[in-house]
Amino acid sequence: MAPGDYAVLAATDTGTGMPVDILAQIFEPFFTTKPVGKGTGLGLAITQSIVRQSRGYIQVDSAPGSGTTFRLYFPRADTGPAAPIDPRPREVRGTILLVEDEPAVRDATVHLLRRERFEVVSAAHGQEALDLMRLRPGPIDLLVTDVLMPELGGKDLARRLRTDRPGLRVLFVSGFSGDQQELEDLDDPDTAFLPKPFTPQQLRGAVRRFFD
């Protein structure tokens, strides 16, 4: 930590605590000790990202049988009158259609994209996305979609949307190496691939590539 004055938010529980091997991985995106389908492990990765954006730090103390304490350190603001709040809404950078069948991943991704000043329309699978687009015929600047989903997969969804929206830019995400090889071979400047698991920083970089 850099020397300075910090405000500290601490939260302590009296649970079972964590062994060293678990403690070393808790901020890794998608790391979880829960059974398959019961959690994605994105919560602490997103928390760490938000704290770092505020130039802060997280400290964790835990041991088996001793509970866990999280301390969030935020640099104290300089004394003096607060700057006036601009009542005008921040300019929206673009509209993104996000299609992801895992609820926790979808919610976390929506949160990250909205923090980047994007308007986000989300759907749980390709067919739901098509239905939403029929009800919302406005422009879409970028489609961010998982490749393998129930109802209708990402590749078929992109093809059908591009029928009505030629030149639609698409960011595919997938945790399967076969999808990565197939999609990276596409010589298409309007298409990109982001492998899972990804960090918040990697998601931001992949999306900004289409807008900056």
C-alpha positions in Angstrom: 0.0 0.0 0.0 1.1 3.5 -0.7 1.7 5.6 2.4 -1.2 8.0 3.2 -4.4 8.5 5.1 -7.2 6.0 4.4 -10.7 5.4 5.5 -11.3 1.7 6.3 -14.4 -0.4 5.9 -14.1 -3.7 7.7 -16.5 -6.7 7.7 -15.9 -9.7 9.9 -17.7 -13.0 10.2 -17.5 -15.9 12.6 -17.6 -18.6 10.0 -15.3 -21.5 9.3 -12.5 -19.4 7.7 -10.4 -20.2 4.7 -7.2 -22.3 4.4 -4.2 -20.7 2.7 -4.7 -22.4 -0.7 -8.3 -21.1 -1.0 -7.3 -17.6 0.3 -4.7 -17.3 -2.4 -7.3 -17.6 -5.2 -10.4 -15.8 -3.9 -9.9 -12.7 -6.2 -9.5 -14.9 -9.4 -12.4 -14.5 -11.8 -14.7 -17.5 -11.9 -12.9 -19.2 -8.9 -15.4 -20.7 -6.6 -15.7 -23.4 -4.0 -19.4 -23.9 -4.7 -20.8 -26.9 -6.7 -21.3 -26.5 -10.4 -24.3 -24.3 -11.2 -24.3 -22.8 -7.7 -22.0 -19.8 -8.3 -19.5 -18.3 -10.6 -17.0 -16.6 -8.3 -17.2 -13.2 -10.0 -18.2 -11.3 -6.9 -14.8 -10.7 -5.3 -13.1 -10.1 -8.7 -15.6 -7.3 -9.4 -15.2 -5.9 -5.8 -11.4 -5.8 -6.2 -11.8 -4.0 -9.6 -14.1 -1.4 -8.1 -11.8 -0.8 -5.1 -8.8 -0.4 -7.4 -10.6 2.1 -9.6 -11.0 4.2 -6.4 -7.2 3.8 -5.8 -7.9 1.6 -2.8 -6.8 -1.8 -1.4 -8.3 -4.9 0.0 -6.8 -6.8 2.9 -8.1 -10.3 3.9 -7.3 -12.1 7.2 -8.7 -15.6 7.5 -7.7 -19.0 9.0 -9.6 -22.3 9.4 -11.9 -22.0 12.5 -11.2 -18.3 13.0 -13.6 -16.6 10.6 -12.7 -14.0 8.0 -12.1 -10.2 8.0 -12.1 -8.1 4.9 -10.7 -4.6 5.2 -11.3 -2.1 2.3 -8.9 0.9 2.4 -9.9 4.0 0.5 -7.7 7.1 0.3 -9.2 10.0 2.3 -10.2 13.0 0.3 -8.4 16.3 0.9 -10.2 18.5 3.3 -12.2 21.4 1.9 -15.6 22.0 0.2 -16.8 19.2 -2.0 -16.9 19.8 -5.7 -20.4 20.5 -7.0 -22.3 17.6 -8.5 -23.0 17.9 -12.2 -26.7 17.2 -12.5 -26.4 16.3 -16.2 -26.4 12.5 -17.0 -23.2 11.1 -18.3 -23.1 10.7 -22.1 -23.8 7.1 -23.1 -21.0 5.7 -25.3 -23.2 3.2 -27.2 -25.8 0.4 -26.9 -24.7 -3.2 -26.3 -26.9 -6.3 -26.6 -25.5 -8.8 -24.1 -26.6 -12.5 -24.4 -25.5 -14.9 -21.7 -27.3 -17.9 -20.2 -25.5 -17.9 -16.8 -27.5 -15.4 -14.6 -24.6 -14.5 -12.3 -22.2 -13.9 -15.3 -24.9 -11.9 -17.1 -25.6 -9.7 -14.1 -21.9 -9.1 -13.4 -21.2 -8.2 -17.1 -24.2 -5.8 -17.3 -22.8 -4.1 -14.2 -19.3 -3.7 -15.6 -20.6 -2.4 -19.0 -22.9 0.1 -17.4 -20.0 1.4 -15.3 -18.3 2.1 -18.6 -21.3 4.2 -19.7 -22.9 1.8 -22.1 -26.6 1.2 -22.4 -27.1 -2.5 -22.0 -29.9 -4.7 -23.2 -29.5 -8.3 -21.8 -31.0 -11.6 -22.7 -30.6 -15.2 -21.4 -30.3 -16.9 -24.9 -30.4 -16.2 -28.6 -34.2 -16.5 -29.0 -34.9 -14.1 -26.2 -32.5 -11.7 -27.8 -34.3 -11.9 -31.1 -37.7 -11.3 -29.4 -36.3 -8.3 -27.6 -35.0 -6.8 -30.9 -38.4 -7.2 -32.4 -39.9 -5.1 -29.6 -36.9 -2.7 -29.6 -36.0 -2.0 -33.2 -33.5 0.8 -32.3 -29.8 0.6 -33.2 -27.4 -1.8 -31.5 -23.7 -0.8 -31.6 -22.3 -4.2 -30.4 -23.5 -7.7 -29.7 -21.7 -9.5 -26.9 -22.7 -13.1 -26.8 -21.8 -16.5 -25.4 -21.3 -19.1 -28.1 -23.0 -22.1 -26.6 -26.5 -21.4 -25.2 -29.9 -23.1 -25.0 -32.7 -22.2 -27.5 -30.3 -20.4 -30.0 -26.5 -20.2 -29.9 -24.4 -17.1 -30.4 -23.2 -17.8 -33.9 -26.7 -18.4 -35.2 -27.9 -15.3 -33.4 -25.2 -13.1 -34.9 -26.0 -14.4 -38.4 -29.7 -13.7 -38.0 -29.2 -10.2 -36.5 -26.8 -9.3 -39.3 -29.5 -10.0 -41.8 -31.4 -6.9 -40.6 -28.3 -5.1 -39.3 -25.5 -5.5 -41.8 -22.1 -4.7 -40.3 -23.2 -5.4 -36.8 -20.1 -5.7 -34.6 -19.9 -8.9 -32.5 -17.8 -10.0 -29.5 -18.1 -13.7 -28.9 -17.2 -15.2 -25.5 -16.7 -18.8 -24.7 -14.8 -21.2 -22.5 -14.4 -23.9 -25.1 -11.1 -23.9 -27.0 -12.7 -25.2 -30.2 -14.9 -22.1 -30.4 -11.9 -19.9 -29.9 -9.9 -21.5 -32.8 -12.9 -21.4 -35.1 -13.8 -17.8 -34.4 -10.2 -16.4 -34.3 -9.7 -17.8 -37.8 -12.4 -15.4 -39.1 -10.9 -12.5 -41.1 -13.5 -10.1 -40.0 -12.7 -6.7 -38.4 -16.2 -6.5 -37.0 -15.9 -9.8 -35.1 -13.7 -10.6 -32.1 -13.4 -13.4 -29.5 -12.8 -13.2 -25.7 -12.1 -16.5 -24.0 -13.6 -17.4 -20.6 -12.8 -16.9 -17.9 -12.0 -13.2 -18.4 -11.1 -10.4 -16.0 -13.0 -7.1 -15.8 -10.0 -5.4 -17.4 -10.0 -7.9 -20.3 -13.7 -7.3 -20.9 -13.2 -3.6 -21.0 -10.3 -3.8 -23.4 -12.2 -6.1 -25.8 -15.3 -3.8 -25.8 -13.3 -0.6 -26.1 -11.6 -2.0 -29.2 -14.9 -1.5 -31.1 -15.6 2.0 -29.8 -12.2 3.8 -29.4 
